[in-house]
Amino acid sequence: MSRARQRAAARANIRKAAAAARRNRTIAHLPKSVRSALGRQGAKVARAKRGGRSRPRR
């Protein structure tokens, strides 16, 4: 388990990276396949946060 200072540093790094990506439009310059993969991954995380299952029930 990481310590509180380490988690705080990680959160700050994520905020900095997100700000840089918005500023530089990094995602817009990526290949289409990578962009769509990022979108799929984001949708998967959003679904999991809403309490959805990763696989449908049989």
BAGU-400328 format. One line per 4 residues: number of its first residue (from 1); for each residue x, y, z of N, C-alpha, C, O. Coordinates in steps of 0.02 Angstrom, whole numbers, always signed. Layout:
BEGIN
NUM> X/Y/Z/X/Y/Z/X/Y/Z/X/Y/Z; ...
This chain:
BEGIN
1> +43/-59/+0/+0/+0/+0/+44/+62/+0/+93/+66/+38; +27/+109/-43/+68/+170/-47/+49/+218/+9/-7/+217/+35; +97/+259/+27/+87/+307/+81/+48/+368/+57/+41/+378/-3; +24/+408/+104/-18/+466/+87/+20/+516/+44/-7/+544/-3
5> +84/+527/+60/+123/+575/+20/+133/+550/-51/+132/+589/-99; +142/+484/-58/+151/+456/-125/+86/+462/-165/+88/+478/-225; +29/+449/-133/-35/+455/-167/-48/+528/-187/-73/+541/-242; -31/+574/-142/-40/+645/-157/+3/+666/-216/-19/+703/-260
9> +65/+641/-218/+110/+657/-273/+83/+628/-339/+86/+660/-391; +56/+567/-335/+28/+536/-395/-31/+576/-422/-38/+587/-482; -75/+598/-376/-132/+639/-397/-109/+704/-430/-136/+725/-481; -57/+736/-400/-31/+798/-428/-1/+784/-498/-11/+824/-543
13> +34/+728/-505/+63/+712/-570/+9/+700/-623/+17/+720/-681; -45/+668/-602/-100/+655/-649/-131/+721/-671/-146/+731/-730; -141/+767/-623/-169/+833/-640/-123/+870/-689/-146/+901/-737; -57/+867/-676/-9/+900/-720/-10/+870/-790/-9/+905/-840
17> -12/+804/-793/-13/+769/-858/-76/+786/-896/-75/+796/-957; -133/+788/-861/-196/+804/-894/-195/+875/-921/-218/+888/-976; -168/+921/-881/-163/+991/-904/-118/+996/-965/-134/+1032/-1012; -62/+960/-965/-17/+962/-1022/-50/+932/-1084/-42/+957/-1139
21> -88/+878/-1075/-123/+846/-1131/-174/+894/-1161/-182/+898/-1222; -210/+930/-1118/-259/+979/-1143/-223/+1035/-1180/-246/+1058/-1233; -168/+1057/-1152/-131/+1114/-1182/-101/+1094/-1249/-104/+1132/-1298; -72/+1034/-1252/-37/+1013/-1313/-81/+974/-1361/-60/+957/-1416
25> -143/+959/-1339/-189/+917/-1379/-154/+852/-1400/-157/+831/-1457; -122/+821/-1351/-84/+759/-1363/-128/+705/-1394/-108/+671/-1441; -188/+697/-1367/-231/+642/-1389/-252/+652/-1462/-258/+603/-1499; -262/+714/-1482/-283/+727/-1551/-229/+706/-1601/-246/+691/-1659
29> -166/+704/-1581/-112/+687/-1626/-97/+612/-1627/-54/+590/-1665; -131/+573/-1586/-118/+502/-1584/-152/+467/-1643/-198/+495/-1672; -130/+407/-1660/-163/+370/-1714/-236/+355/-1695/-254/+351/-1637; -277/+346/-1747/-348/+335/-1735/-360/+272/-1693/-405/+271/-1651
33> -321/+220/-1704/-331/+158/-1667/-318/+169/-1592/-352/+140/-1550; -268/+209/-1576/-251/+223/-1506/-306/+266/-1474/-326/+254/-1417; -331/+315/-1512/-384/+358/-1486/-446/+317/-1470/-477/+326/-1417; -465/+272/-1516/-525/+232/-1503/-514/+183/-1446/-560/+169/-1408
37> -452/+158/-1439/-438/+113/-1383/-443/+151/-1317/-468/+124/-1268; -420/+213/-1316/-426/+254/-1255/-500/+266/-1238/-519/+263/-1180; -540/+279/-1289/-611/+289/-1278/-644/+227/-1250/-686/+231/-1205; -626/+169/-1278/-654/+106/-1253/-635/+94/-1181/-676/+73/-1140
41> -571/+108/-1165/-548/+98/-1096/-584/+146/-1049/-603/+127/-993; -594/+208/-1070/-629/+257/-1029/-701/+235/-1017/-727/+242/-961; -734/+210/-1069/-803/+186/-1062/-806/+127/-1014/-853/+121/-974; -756/+84/-1018/-753/+26/-973/-747/+47/-900/-781/+20/-857
45> -704/+96/-887/-695/+121/-819/-758/+155/-794/-779/+146/-737; -790/+195/-838/-851/+229/-819/-906/+179/-801/-943/+188/-753; -910/+126/-842/-960/+74/-829/-946/+40/-762/-993/+26/-724; -882/+27/-747/-864/-6/-684/-880/+40/-625/-902/+17/-573
49> -869/+106/-634/-883/+152/-579/-958/+157/-565/-978/+171/-509; -999/+145/-616/-1071/+145/-607/-1096/+80/-578/-1156/+72/-565; -1051/+32/-568/-1071/-32/-539/-1089/-83/-591/-1119/-134/-575; -1071/-71/-654/-1084/-120/-706/-1036/-178/-702/-983/-173/-672
53> -1056/-233/-732/-1013/-292/-732/-965/-288/-792/-981/-259/-843; -906/-319/-784/-858/-319/-839/-881/-367/-894/-865/-356/-953; -918/-421/-875/-944/-468/-924/-1018/-478/-912/-1040/-479/-854; -1057/-486/-964/-1129/-497/-953/-1142/-565/-920/-1103/-612/-928
57> -1196/-568/-884/-1214/-633/-853/-1237/-681/-905/-1262/-661/-958; -1228/-745/-892/-1251/-796/-940/-1325/-808/-932/-1353/-849/-968
